[in-house]
Amino acid sequence: MSQSDSQKIEELQRLLEQARRENERAQREMEEARHENEKTRRETEQTRRETEQNRREMEEIRHENKMMQRKLQKSTLTEYLYNCHYRVYNKLILDHRVKPSTGLPTRVDGKFYPKWLRPWNAFANYQRQRYFEEISRACGEERLFNQETTSRDLGDFIAGLPAKTENDIDRFESRSVEEPTRAILGSLWRDNDLRQQYQCNALIFLNNIPTLLPPEDDIPTSDIIQQPQIGSSKQSNASTSGFKIPKLRPDGWGIRVELNNEHSVAFVYDFKAAHKFSVKYVKAALTNEQLFMKVTQLVNSDKYSTDDDLRLKERNEVGIAMAMTQVFNYMIWYGVVYGYVAAGKVLVLLHFDRADPQTLYYHLCIPEKDVGIASVKDQSNLLSHTAVAQLASFSLLSLGSQALRDNSLEASVAVIKEKLAIWGQPYEDSTHVEIESTSSPEPTSPPGSEDPDFISSESPAKRKYALRSSSSCKTATVLSRDSDHDEPDRSQDDLRLERAKTNALKRKADSSHTDENTETSEWAPNRSYCTQACLLGLKNGGNLDSNCPNVLLHRAQEDSTRHPISLDEFNRLIGEQLYHTPYRGCRALDREDKRGAIGILFKIDLALYGYAFVAKGTLAHHLSSLEHESIVYARLARLQGKVIPVYLGIIRLHPGYLLPGGARITCMMLMSWAGEEAPGLKSEKSRSWQEVFSEGVYQGDERDPNMVWNDECQRFMVIDFNEAIFLPAPKNKQLSKLMGGKRKRSGDARGHKSKRIKCAQDICGI
C-alpha cells in the first residue's frame, strides 16, 4: 500500500471519527434539549397544578364563606321551616328506658267528653294549606327568622336531653315548636291589613296564667261547679251552678293580643309524655269513631283483656281518650273551639262545632313521617307538613273564632250540659258499643259535618244560646264588649236607663224587690267612673259632686244636690241587679290584666241612678280576705277618697260570675275606681305609703302594682289590703301622736298575731 493510500485511509478515519464525535455531540445536544423540554413541561405542569390547587382553595374559601354567611344570616320562611324540622324537631330522642304506660294518670272525673271522634277533613284537605299559603305570601323571601347556627345549637341541646316526662315534652315543645310558630306569625303582624283582618297584634303561648283557683286538692265545695246528671229532663235551670268539675288548668294557652291590647284565649293545649301518648297506639286509636264511648264502657266495667298485648293496647287507648277529653273539656270551659295535645313525636289538633258539641274532630300530625327525609329536592309542599307549619296554620285559623266570655260562656255551657255526658256516665245509646260498631250503620251527624269541605259557622257574635232546656224559648244574646274610652251604641241602654230612672222616681226608699223579669237582657257597663268625691258623698250621705260625669243621672230631681239613695240602698240595688244575673252592667277586667293574688277587678254600672264604680271579685273561700280588707278600710276611713279608694260594701252573688276556666266569682267588694299604674317620683309614692302607715296599717305588699295614679286627686293611691296588718301602738309618745294615737290591738283584722308585724316594726323603726 502506497503512502498516499495510507494517508487517504487515515484522513477517512479522521473524518469518520470527527463525524462520530459530531454525531455524538449532536445527540448529546438533542438529549440535553429533550431533558430541557421535559423539565419545562414538568415545570409547566407543576405551575398548572399549583394554579388549579389555588383555584380550588379559593373556591373552597368562597364556598365556606358563603356557607358561613348563610349560617349567620337570617333565614327565609322555607329555610327556617327546614331548619326547625331537620335540625331541631327531628333531634328529639325519647328515653326508651321508660316502660309503656299501664296506668291512668290523666284526671277526667267530672269532665265533659264527646260522643264521636271524627277526622277533621276540612283542615286536612284545604284549611291547613290555605293558611300556610297566606303565611308564605306574608313572609315571601325576606330573611326574617333565626339563622341556621341557632337551630343547630338548639338541636344539639335537645339531642343531649332524652325526653322522658311531660316536663321534658313541655321544654321541647316550647323551644322547637311554640317559639318558631310565634316568630312566624309575628311576621304577619307587620302588615296592618292582616292585623285588621285577624283583629290581632300578636299571638303568644303561655304556660302559666294567673288563676284564682287554689291547688286541686284544696278546692272548697263552694267554688266548684256541680255537674249535671245526663239524660234528665228536669234540667231546666239556666244556671250552671249545679255542676261539679275539678280544677281547670291546661298546660298552656294560645293567647291573642287584640288591637286594643286586651288578651283573650284562642286555644288551649296539653303536653303528654311520649310513652303515654305514643305514635304506635295513637294512630290506631283515632280511627275508632266510637273511641270515647268504648273507653268509658271499658273503664266503668274494668274488664280489660287478659292478653298482655291487648291489655296494653286497651290501656293506651284509655289514656289517649282521657288526654283528648281533658283538652276538650278545657275548650268548653274557656269558651274556645280549638285545642291540641302535644307529645313530642306526635301532635293532635282538635276542634268542635258549637252546633254539634258531641263530635270532636281531630287532625293527626306525625311530622317525622309526614315530611320525609332531608334529601328530597322539592321541599315547598312537604315543609307545610312540619310541626311548626301545621301549628302556625292551626293558630291562624283559631284567630277567626272569638272566645266566649261572661254571659255567652254561661249560655254555651248551659246548652252543652244538655247535650254532653260527663266522664263515668255513658251516653244513653252507647251500651254494647263494640257489638254495634260491627253491625250497626254509622250514626247520623249534622248535615255537612262529614263533608271534607264543610266549614261550620264559628262566629259567637252571630249565634244565640238557649239558657234553659229545649222546651224554653228564652235565649241570651252574646253582646259585644265596649271599651271604657269608646262611645258605644247606647240606644237600648238609654231607653232602659230612662225606664229605670222613671221607675226610680216613683218608688220609695224602702220599696220591695224589683220583679226579676222586668229586665232580663245583659248589658255591658260603659259609663265613665264616678269621682272619689261623688262616691264618698254617697257613702257619707253628703252632697252630689258636680264634677262627676254621671251627676245628672244621680239626681232624683232636677235641682237636687243630695244623693238620691243611702249607701244601704245602694248595696241593696246593686246586689239585686247582680245576684241572679251577674253579667248585667258588670264586666270582668281580667283581659286588661286587672287581677291580683286573690281577686279580679270588675267594672259595674248601677242601672238605677247611673253610678259607675269597680268591685274586687273573688271566690267564696276568699270571703274572709275581703272582710279583712273591709276592716282595714274602716281603720283608714279618714284616707278614703284621697289616699285610698272609697269602700262601699261587700255583696254576694248566686250562682256567681263565671270566669273562663270554670271559676265562679261569688263575693265582691265594691269601691271607687282608683286609677291606673303610672311611673312617678319615689317620694310621691312614699308619701302615700307613709300616710297609710301613719294610720297604724302596714299594707304588706308594697309593690308598684299596688300604687296607682288618680287624676282627680293628683296623687298616688294605695290599693289591695288583703295582706295588710294593724301595727301596735308605738312606745314613743311623740311617734304615737304622729301615728294618730293609741292602737286598740296588734295583729291582723282576723285577730291573729302576724309575724309580719315584727318585720314591719323593724322596717319602720318602731
QUIWO-V565954 format. One line per field, one symbol per residue. ss: DSSP state (H for helix, E for strand, - for the rest). psi: psi as a letter, one per 30 degrees, with the letter a starting at -180 (. if undefined). burial: 1 if it has 24 or more other ideal C-beta (glycine too) atoms within 12 Angstrom, else 0. A space follows every 50 residues. Layout:
BEGIN
ss: ???
psi: ???
burial: ???
END
This chain:
BEGIN
ss: --HHHHHHHHHHHHHHHHHHHHHHHHHHHHHHHHHHHHHHHHHHHHHHHH HHHHHHHHHHHHHHHHHHHHHH--E-HHHHHHHHHHHHHHH--E------ -----------EE--EEEE-HHHHHHHHHHHHHHHHHHH-----E--HHH HHHHHHHHH---E--HHHHHHHHHHHHHHHHHHHHHHH---HHHHHHH-- -EEEEE---------HHH--HHH--------------------------- -EEEEEE-----EEEEEEEEE--HHH--HHHHHHHH----HHHHHHHHHH H------HHHHHHHHHHHHHHHHHHHHHHHHHH----EEEEE----EEEE EEE--EEEEEEEEEE-HHHHH----------HHHH-HHHHHHHHHHHH-- -----HHHHHHHHHHHHHH-EE----------HHHHHHH----------- ---------HHH--EE--------EE--------------HHHHHHHHHH HHHHHH---------HHH-------------HHHHHHHHH--E------- HHHH-------E----HHHHHHHHHHHH-------EEE-HHH--E----E EEEEE------EEEEEEE-HHHHHHHHHHHHHHHH-HHHE---E--EEEE EEEEEEEE-----EEEEEEEE----E-----HHHHHHHHHHHHH--EE-- ---HHHEEEE----EEEE------EE------HHHHHH--------E--- ----HHHHHHHHHH--
psi: kleeeeeeeeeeeeeeeeeeeeeeeeeeeeeeeeeeeeeeeeeeeeeeee eeeeeeeeeeeeeeeeeeeeeflllleeeeeeeeeefdeffkkkjffklk kfaifkjgkgkkkleljlkieeeeefeeeeeeeeeeeeebgkjflkleee eeeeeeeeffikkeleeeeeeeeeefeeeeeeeefffeffjeeeeeefhk flklkkgjkkkfklkefgjlffflkkllkkgkggifkflgfgljllkjjl flkjkkjlfgglklkellllkkkeffhleefeeeeffjfgeeeeeeeeee fhilkfkeeeeeeeeeeeeeeeeeeeeeeeeefgglgkllkkhdfkkjkk klkffiffkkkljkjieeeeealffkejfeeeffgleeeeeeeeeeefff kkkklbeeeeeeeeeeffflllkfklleggkheeeffffllklllkkfff kfgkjlkgjfffkkkkfalffkgklkkjklkkkfgljljgeeeeeeeeee eeeeffllegllkkkfgfjflklkkglkklleeefeeeeghalljffkfg eeffkflegkflkflleeeeeeeeeeefefifgjgkkkgffghilaeflk kkkkkjekfgkkalkjkllefgeeeeeeeeeeeeegeffkfefllkkflk lklkfljklkffkkjfkkjkllkealkkllkeeeeeeeeeeeefggkjef iilefgjlkjeefhlkkkljgfgllkklkkekeeeeeeggalkellalff gkkkffeeeeeeefh.
burial: 00000000000000000000000000000000000000000000000000 00000000000000000000000111111111111111111111000001 10010111111111111111011100110011011101100001111101 10011001001011010111111111111111111111100001100111 11111110101110000010011110110100001001111111111111 11111111000111111111111111111111001101111111111110 00000000000111111111111111111111111111111111111111 11111111111111111101100000001001111111111111111111 11111111111111111111111111100100100000000010100010 00011101010011111100000001111110010000000010011001 10010000000001000010111111111111111111100001100101 10111100000011101011111111111111111111111101110111 11111111111111111111111011111111101100111111111111 11101111111111111111111111000000001001111111111111 11000111110110111111111111110100000000110010011110 0001011001100101
END
